[in-house]
């Protein structure tokens, strides 16, 4: 017997409660389905289905069609795959925000750390080229206020320590830390009404599970796969230049230190 074609509700196979309350297109499940005015609606959870049945008029279209949320994209790939380059171009073309996840984490702790942290920044220790205290009087490059500021030790909060550990040692961020960062991109302005491309998140299965549990569904997930030789070709020249610049700074530091020591002897 040929089955009748199902007459789906305004949100098709997406959950109408998730759309109304969280402004997210969350795929519903057949086991959490309900019928209202001869139309079938799917829900992400049984709790949302019960909520819909208590007051269905709140979640269905009336005079105008329901407004769909803006585009939310997750762009994934290994380091050096070109995620940021692609994400910037897509964001410019579509008029949405570009969020580089690791860069966003750096900005959260930068006011206290004063410099970026992580394996790629560990080589650039400013302290290595710091003028010793006994020679500071002979150096014209550092004022007293700058010296005092450099001596002040800034304490990080628990969340900031977790972010720093993630950037330096790749220790996963706890859900309570993610709660203060990730949901805002889906739920708060200006991201909520404009959309975004999230570059470099989620990075692990736990982070992907976190998004699912929070009901934060991206509309598209793209994984960029690149050959190792291409990554080496792309990353090696800037790394080599950085190394040469660092060697030059070390050389200049030694020369300056020698001059200051000579001044002190005089």
N, C-alpha and C positions, 0 to 999 in steps of 0.2 A: 504494500500500500504506500503510495507516494505521500510523504509528510508535507504538511502545510509549511510554507515559508514563515519563519519566526519574525514577528513584528517587533523590532528592537526599539527601546526607548530613545530619548533625545541624545544620550551620551554613548549610544551603540554598546560596545563591549567594555567600556570604561565605567568605573564606579562613580555614580552621580554625587555621592556624599563626599568622596575625596576631592572631586572637582569643586564643589561648593565651599567646603570648609578649608581645604588646603591649597586650592587652585592647582591641582596636579592631576594629570591623566594617568590614573592607576588602573591597570587591567583587572577587571572583575573575574570571578570564578563561577562556573556553572553551578557548583554546589551551594553558592550563596546567591541564588537568583530569586527574584520576586516579580509578581505580575501586578501591574497597576493600569487601569483603563485599557485593557487588552494589549498592553505593551509589556515586553519583558526587560527587566533591568538586572544587570550583574553587579555584584558588590565585592569589594576586596576582602571584607571580613563579615562574619555573621552579626557582629555588633553594629556595623554600618547598615546592614540590611534591616535590622530591627529599628534602628534610628529612622531610616527612610519610611518604614511602614507606619510609624507613629505620626509622621507629618509629611506625607509625600509631596504636597503642594509646594513645600519649601525648596525642593530639589529638582523640580521639572520646569521646562520652559513654558512661558505664558504668552505674552504678546510678541516677544523677540526670541530668536534662537539663543541658546546658552553660549556664553563667550568662552572660547578655548584659550588655554594659557599660552604664553609665548614659547618659542623654541628653547629647549635646554639640552645641551650636548655635552657628553663626556668624551674627551680625547685621550687615548692611552697609548703607551709605547715605551720602549726602553730609553734610557738617557742617551741623547744624541740622535734620536730618530727624526727630529725635526718637528716635534709637537708644537712648540711655541711659535715657530715660523708659520706653520699651517694655521694654527689657532688665530693668530693676529689677522691673517688674510681673510679667514672665514668671518671673524667678528666684524671687520671693516665692511665686508661685502653685505652681510645680513643686518648690520646695525645693532648688534647685541654686545654685551660685555664680554671681555676676555679676562678670565681669572686663572692666573698661573699659581697653582696650589703651593708649591714650595716657596715661591717669591712672596706669596701672601703671608705664609708663616714667618718668613724672615722679617717682614714689615711689622709684625705683631711684637717682636722682641727687640727690634733694632734700636728703639729709643733707649733701652737699657744696656744692650751689649755693645752699642756704638759701632759695631762692624758685623758683617754677615758671618754666620758660622756654618760649619760643615766641611767635609773632606776636601772639596774644591777650593775652600777659602782658608784652610788651616795653614797653608804655606805662606800666606801673607800676614805674618805676625808683625804688627807695628812695634810691639815691644822689643823685637829683635834689633830694631834700628833706633832705639830710644837712647837719648843722651844720658849717661850716668849722672847721678845726683851731684857728685863732687865736681863735675865739669859744667853743670848747668849755668853757673855764674858767668862762664866764658862764652856761652852760646847765646846768640841774639835771636834764635829762631823760636824759642819758647818763652812765653811770658809767665809771670808768677801764677796768674789765674788759671792758665792752661795746665801748669804743673799741679796745682791743687786739684783741679778737676780730674786729672789722670790718676791721682792717688785715691780718689773717692771710690769706694767699692759699692756697687749697686746690687741689692739683693733681688733675686727673681722670685715671683710667686710660684706656687706649685704648678699651675697651668703653664707658665712661661718656662719652667724647668723641663716640663714634659715636651714642650715644643722644641726646646733646645736639644734635648736627648734624641728626639725624632730626626732632627736635621743633621746631628753629628754622628749618631750611632744607629740610625734607622730603627729606633725602638717605636713600636706602634703606639699611636695616640689612643688613649682610653675614650670610650663613648662620651663620658662627661666633658672631656675637652672638645671633642667633635661637636657636641651639642651647642657649644658657644660660638662655633665657626660656621658649620655647614648649613644648618636649617635656614639661616638668614638669607641665603642666596635663593631659596625657593619662596620664602614667606615674607620677606621685607623688601621695601622699595630701596633703590630703583630697580633692583634685579627682578622683582616679582612681576612687574608689568612689561619689562623690556626683554628678558631672557638673557642667556649667557652661554659661553662655551667654557667648560671647566677642563683645564689642561693639567693632566697628571693626577687625577683623582677619580675613582678609587684606585689604590695601588695594590691592595691585598684583598683576599677573599673576605676577611673580616670587615674591611671598610665597605665592600660591596654589600655585605649582609646588613651592615649598619644602615645604609641607604634604604634597603628594602624594608627593614623593620620600622624605620621612621616614616615610611610612605613617600620618600623623596625619589620619584622615578624620573630619570632622564628620558627624553624622547628618542634620542639617538646615542649610541655608543660606538665610537670608531677606534679601532686598534691599528696603529701604524707598524708594519713589520718591515725591518730594514736589514740588509746584509751587513755583517761586521766590518767588511772592508770599506763600505760607504761611511760608516760611523767614524772609523779611523781617519779616513780622508777628510772628513768634515771637522773633527775635533782636534786633530794633531797640530795643524798650523797655529791656531790661536793659543793652544797650550804652550807651544814652543816659544811664541812671542812673549807670553807671560813669564816664562822661565828666564828669558833673556833680560826682560825688564827688571826682574827680581835680582838677577846677578849684577846688573848695572847699579841698582840701588845699594846693594851690599858693598860694592866697590866705592861708591860715593860716601857711604857711611864710614868706612874704614879711613878714607882720606880726611874726612871732617874730624873724626876722632883723633887722628894723628895731629892735626892742626891745633885742636883744643888742648891736647896734652902738652904740645910745645908752648902754647900761650901760658899754661899753668906753670910750667918750669921757669919761664921768663919772669 
